[in-house]
Amino acid sequence: MSEQIKVVATNRKATHDYAILERLEAGIALLGSEIKSIRAGQINLKEGYISIEGRQAWLLNVHISPYDPASSANHDPLRKKRLLLHRKEILRLSEAQKQKGLAIIPLRVYLKRGLAKAEIGLGRGLKKYDKRQAIAKRDAEREMRRSLHRRG
């Protein structure tokens, strides 16, 4: 029995700028107006990142647009949001973040059984030449598919 997952936002820039080494699922502690905005798809992960402070993980710089019908009780769009992870996961991510070149970034936000979840990734920053190689490889594969398609 597969679970219903509705992907609300993806961070395409993350897979371009980082080599994702590990992926985790985390719950997000939200306000009422924030979850309504997320269900409406009003979230932007582009500049987001995750910081470990003490024994808690925080989702920072993720923009959740204000929910118009809740005008009086609205939230701050860039408010830091707490991630719900097990203590062992937080400690492991904290150790990994201390290593040079590793970052914790949000990859996507989705709804699972009505709850907002974030897929976070532990990534190593790619150099410019790595990105160029990936683009060249993708272009070469696309060109091969085109030439095979034309023949067939």
Buried (B, 14 or more C-beta within 10 A) or exposed (E): EEEEEEEBBBBEEBBEBBBBEEEBEBBBEBBEBBBBBBBEEBBBBEEBBBBBEEEBBBBBBBBBBBBEEBEEEBBEBEBEBBBBBEEEBBEBBBEBBEEEEBBBBBBBBBBEEEEBBBBBBBBBEBEEEEEEEBEEEEEEEEEEEEEEEEEE
